[in-house]
Amino acid sequence: MKTRGILAACLLSVTTLAAPTAQGETLTDTLVKTYRNSGLIEQNRALLRATDEDVAQAVAALRPVLSWAVSAGYASPTMGDEFSGSAGLSASMLLYDFGRSELGVDALKETVLATRQSLVDVENTVLLNAVRAYLSVRRSEAFVGLRENNVRLLTEQLRATRDRFEVGEVTRTDVSLAEARLAAARSGLAAEQGGLARAREQYKAVVGEYPGALAPIRETPAVPSTEEAARAIARQENPQIRQVQHQVKAAELRVEQASKVRYPSLTGSGSVSVDDDGDDSTRLSIELSGPIYRGGAIASGVRQAQAGRDAARAQLYSTGLLVDQQVGNAYANLAVSIASIDASNRQVTAAELALAGVREELQLGARTTLDVLDQDQELLDARTNLVSAQVDRFLAIYEVLDSMGRLTAEGLGLPVPIYDPAAYYNSISNAPLSPPSKQGERLDRVLRAIGKD
C-alpha cells in the first residue's frame, strides 16, 4: 500500500486515549526501565563478549607459546640409589602459513560485528515489546473505563425503565430487556478487567515491574512520510540485514582460509634446560610442514565452506525481502489506523447525536426501550473502536522505527547510559596477558563499568 498524502498530513498529529487526571508514568519512563532491566539484553551482551573472546584467542595463536617444565626422578640400580632432576623452558611460534591464520582472525572479527548487530536487533525487539505492553495496559484501562461508564448508564436506564413500568408506560418486556443488557454489560466489564490484569502481568514480564498510573502518549517520534523512504533507510540500517552482511563476509573469508589448508606452515621453536648436575642445553629449530594426503578432507572442507557462503548469501536475499515486508506492514497498519481514527471519530459523534435523539423520542413514545439500548451499544462500540484505532496508530509508528532498526535507546534519545559494545572488544582484541598486567587491569575496569551500567 502506498501511503503518501495521508501519512504526511497525519504522522505528527497527537491523539490521546483519554484525558489524564494527573501526570503518570510516561512511555519514555517505561522504555528506560525496560532498557535497564531487560535480562534478554544482558544475555546478548554476554554472548557478544564471549564472541569477542574468540578474536582474542585467535590473535593469541599467532604469538609465541612459552612453557616450562620441571622433572624429578629416582632410580635404584644395584650399586645404589640415584636421583635426577631437570628444569626447562621452551618456546614455539608460527612464523608463516600463507595468511591462513590471519584469515581466520578476520572471519572472527566479522562474526563479532554480526553479533553486535544481533544485539541491536534484540534491543529493537525488547523496546518494541515494551511499547506494546504499555499500549496494551492503556488500551485495557480505557476499555475498563468505557465498560464501567456503560454499566452506570445502563443501571440508570434500568431504574428509569422500572419507574416507567410502575406507571404503566412500558411493559415488563422492556424491563427485562434493560436487565439483560445490564447483565451483559457487567459481564463485559468483568472480561475487560480480566484483560487489564493480563496486560499488567505482560507489562511486568517485559519491563520488570507492575505499571503505575500510565500517562497518555502526547507525542511520537518522527518517521519518514513515505514507505519508499523508510525502505531505503531499512536497507542501510536494519540490524538484521547488517548482521547477515557480516556473516556473508565471514563466510567468504572462511572459503579463502579453507582453500589454503593445503599450503605448508613454517614454525620456529627453541628450548633451554638444566639438569641436576648443572649441565645446560639449548636447542633451536625451524620446521616446515604441510599435508600430503588426508583422504579428501581438505577438498571437503573447501566445499563445505563454499556451501556455507552460498547459504549466507541466500539468507541475505531473504532477509532483505523480510525487512521490506516489515516496513510495508508497518506503513499499512499506520494508514489503516489513521483512516480508522477519522472514521471512528465521525462514528462516535453520530452515535452520540443518535442516542440523544432516540432518548428524546422515547419520551414522546416514538421509540422503544430496545431502540435506546441498541443505540447505547452502538455508541459503546464506536468509542471502543476509536480507542483501538488510536492505540494501533501509536504502535504502528514504533513498528516503523523497529523495521528501520532505529528503535534503540540511542535512536530514541533515552536518558540512559548507552552500552558501548566496542569497549570490551578494544580491551581484549589484542589478547591481553593475565593480571596484574596493565592491560589486564584495564579489562577489569571495563568489566566493572559494564556491570555498573
N, C-alpha and C positions, 0 to 999 in steps of 0.2 A: 504494500500500500504506500503510495506517495503522499507525504504529509508536509506540505509547504506552507500555504497561506494560513491554515487554521492553527498550525503549531507556532508559526512566527508571531501570531497575534495573541496566543494564549499561554505560551510556555512560562512566562514570568508573572502571570496573574497569581494572586494569592487567594486561596479559599480555605476556610477553616471548617472543621466538622461541627463545632458548637462553640458558643461564646464561653470562655473560661470564667469561673468565679474568682480564681486567683492564679497567679503565675505559678506553674508547677515545673516538673522536670521536663526539659526540652529534649528534642531528638538529638541535639548535639551532646547533651549530658549522657544520654543513653549510649551513643556511639563511643564516647570517651571511656565509659565504664567497660564497654564490650572490648575495646582495644586493649585496655589494661588487664582485663580478667580472663581473656579467652585462652583456654587450655589448648585449643586446636592451633592457634597462632604460635604459642610457646612450643608445642610439639614440633611444628615445622621449622621453627628457628633452630631447635636442637638437631633436627635432621640435616639442616643446612650446615651447621657447624661440623657434624660428622662427615659430610661430603667435603668440606674444606680440609679436613684432616687427610683425605685421600691424596690431595695435592702435596701436602707436607711430606707424606710418606713416599710418594713418587720422587719428589725432589731429593729426599734423603738417600734414595737408592743410587743417585748419581754422585754421591760423595764418598770419601774414603770410609771404609769399615775398619774400625780399630778394636782389637780384642786382646785379652790377656788370659794366661793360663798358668797355674801353679800345680805341680805334681809332687808327690812323695811316694817312695817305695820301700819295701822291706823284703829281703831275701835271706834264707837260712841255708847256705851251702854247707858242705861237710867241714870246712875249715873255720867257720864262724859266721856270726850274723853280719849282714851288710845292709846299710841304709843309704838311700839315694834320694835326691830331690832336684827339682829344676823349676825355673820361672821363665816365662817367655812372653813376648809382646809381638803381635802380628798385625799387619795392615794389608788391605786389598782395596782396589778401586777399578771401576770400569773406565777404561780410557777412551774407547771408541766403539760404537756399534751401528755406524751409518745412520745416526739420528733416530734409531728405533725408540730409545727411552725418552728422548725429548718429545717425540710424537705422542707417546703415552701421557706425558705430563700435560701437553697441550689439550689432549682429549679430555683429561680430567678437569682442566680449567673450564672447558666448555660445559662440562657436566655441572660444575659449580654455578656457572651463570644460568644454566637451565633450572637448577634447584632454587636459585634466587627468584626467578620468575614464578616458580611454583608457589613460593612463599607469598608473593604479591597476589597471585590468584586466590590463595586461601584467605588473605586479608580482605580482598574484594567480597568473597563469598560470606565471610563472617560478618562483615559490616552490613551487607545486604540482608542477611538473616536478622540482624538487629533492627534494621528498618522495618522489615516485615513484622517482627514481634511487636515493635512499638505501634505500628499502624493497626495491627490486629487487636491490641488492647484498646486503642482509641475507637476502633470500629465497634467492638463489643460494648464498650461503655456507652457509646451513642445509641446502639440498639437497645440496651437495657433502659436508657432514659426514655426512648420513644415508647417502649413497651409499658413502662411504668406510667407514663402520661396517658397512654391508651387505656390502661386499666382504670385510672382515675376518671377519665371521661366516660367510659362505659359504666362505671359504678354510678356516676351521676345520671347517666341515661337510664339505667335500670330504676333508680329511685324515682325519676320523673315519670317513667312508664307505669310504675306501680301506683303513683299518685293519680295518674290519668285513668288507670284501671278502676281505682276506687270510686271515681266519679262517673264511670261508665263511658269514658271517651274512647277507650281501646278495649280490645278483648284479651282474654287470658293468653291467647296465642302470641300477642305482642310482648307480653311479659316473659313468656318462655323464650322467645327469640332473643330478648335482651339478656336473659340469664345465660343462654347458651353462648352468646358472643362474649360475655364477661368471663365465663369459664374458659373459653378458648383463649382469651387474652391473657388470663392468668397462666395457662399452660405455656403460651408463647413466651411470657415473661420468665418463667422458670427455665425454659430452654435457653433463652439468651443469657440468663445468669450463669447457667452451666457453661455456656460458650465463653463467657468472660472469665470464669475460673480456669478453663483450659488455656485461654490466651495468656493469663497471668503465669501459669506454670511454664508455658513455652517461653515467655519473656525471661523467666528466671533461668531456664536451661541455657538460653543464648547469652544473656547479659551477666548472669551470676547472682542476681538478687531480684526480689519481687519489685514490681513497679510501684511508685508512689502516685501522686497526682500528676498525670501527664498533661503537659500544655499542648495546645493545638500548634500545628506547623504554620508559621507565619510567612516563611519564605523558603524557597527551594534553590538548589544550585542551578546555575545556568547550564544548558545543554545546547548542542547545535540545533539550529532551526530546521534543518533538513536531514533526512535519513542518509542521503548520499555523503554529506559532510561527516556524519558520525561513523559511517562505514570506513571512510578514508582514515580517520583517527584510529579506529579499532584495528585496522590492518597494520598500523605502525606501533600501537601502544598496548594492545591487548596482551596480557601476560601469557595466555595460553599459546598464542602464536609465537611470541618471543621464546617461550620455553622450547617449543618444538624446533624452532630455527637453530637454537644452540645444540639441541640433540642431533640435528642433521649434521652440523659441523663436527660434532664429536664423532659421529658415525663415519664421516668421510676421513677423519684423521685415523680412526682405527683400521680402516681399509688400507691406508697407506702404511700404517705400522705393521699390519699383518703381512703385507707384501715384502717387507724387509726382514722377516723372521729367518729366511734362508741365508741372509748375509752373516759373515763371521763377526765375532766380538773380540776386542783386544782388552786384556785385563792385566794389570800390574799388581804385584804382591811382594811383600817383604816381611821378614820376621827376625827377631833378636831373642836369644835365650841364654840363660846362665844356669849351670848345674851346681851341685853342692860342693864341688871342688874349686869353684871359682872360674871354671873354663866357660868362655862365651863363644857363641857362634852367630853369624849373620848370614841371611840368605835373601837375595833379591831375584825376582824372576818376572818375565813378561810372557804372557800366554795368548796365542791367537787360536781361537777355536770356532767351529761352525758345524752345522748339521750336514750330513751326507745323505742319509735316508731315514725317514721317520714313518714309513708306511702310508704316505699320503696325508699325514696330519697337517702339514704346512699348507698344502693346497686347499684342504678342507677348511682350515682357519680363514684363508683369504675369501673363500666362497661364503662362509658364514658372516664375515664382516660385511661383504657386499650385500648380502640379503638383509642384514640389519640396517645398512644405509638406505636400501630401497624402501624398507618398511618405514623408516623415519621420514623419507621424502613423501611417501603416500600419506602418512599421518599429518604432515604439514598441509597438504592439499585439503584433506578432510577437515582439519581444524579451521582453516580459513573459511570453508563453507559453513561450519558450525557457528563461527563468530558472526558471519554475515546474517545467519538466521537469527541469532540472539539480538542483533541490532534491529533487524526488521520486526521481530516480535515485540520488542520494547516500544518501537515507534507506533506499531499498530495498536498496542494496548493504550498508548498515550492518546492517539487520535480518537479511539473509541471512548475513552474516559472523558475527554474534553467534550465530545458530542453528547455523551450521556449526561454530563453535568448541565449543559444547556437545556436538553430535553427534560431532565428531571426538575429543574427549576421551574420550567413552564408547567409541568405536570403538578407540582406542589401548589403553585399559585392558582391554577384552575381548580384543583381539588378543594382547596380552602374556600374558594368562592362558591363552588358547588355545594359543599357541606353547609355553609351558612344559608344558602338558598333553600336547600332541602329542609333544614330545620324550620325556617320561616313557613315553608309550605306545609310542613307537618302541623304547625299551629293552626293553619287555615283549613286543615283537613284534606289538602290536595295530595299529600304524601303519607306513606305508611311508616311505621317504626322500622320495618325491614329496609326501606329506602335509606333512612338515616344511617342505619348500621352498615349497610353496604358502602355508602359514601365515606363513612368514617374509616372503614377498612381500606378503601382506595387511597385516602389521604395518608394513612399509615404506610402503605406500600410505596407511595410516591416519596415520602420522606426517607424511607429505608433505602430506596434506590438512589436517592441523592447522596446519602452518606456513603454508600458503596462506591459510587462514581468518584466522589472526592478522594476516598482512600486509594482507589485504583489509579487515579491521576498522580498522586504523590509517589506511589510505588513504581509506576511506570517511569517517572523521571529518574529515580535511583536505579532502575533496571537499565536505563540508557547509559548511565555512568558506569555501571558494572560491565556492560557489554563493551565499552571502550577501554576498560581497565583503569578507570580513574576514581573508582570508589575505594580510596585508600585514605588513611589518616592524613597523609601529606596532601593528597589531592583535595580533600575536603577542608584542609586547614584546621584540623582538630588541635586543641591546645594540649598536646601530649608530647613527651619526648619521642622523637621518631627513631625507630630501631634502624641502626646502620649495619647492614649485613657485611659491609666491607671491613668493618673494624676488626672483627675476629679473624677474617681471612688474611688481612695485612699483617697480623701478628704471628701467624703460623705458616704462611705460604712459603717461607724460606727455611722451613724445617728447623725451628729453634731448638737449642740444646735444652737439657733439663735444668730446672732451677738448681742452684741460685744464679744462673747466668742472667745478664741484663735483659736479654730477650725473653727469657722465661718469666722474669719478674713483670715485664711489660704485658705478657699474656695473662698473668694473674690479674693485673689491673683491669684489663679488658673484660675478663670474665666477671669480675666483681661489678663493673659498671653495667654490663648487660643484665646481671641479676637485679641491680637496683632499678633499672628501667622497667 
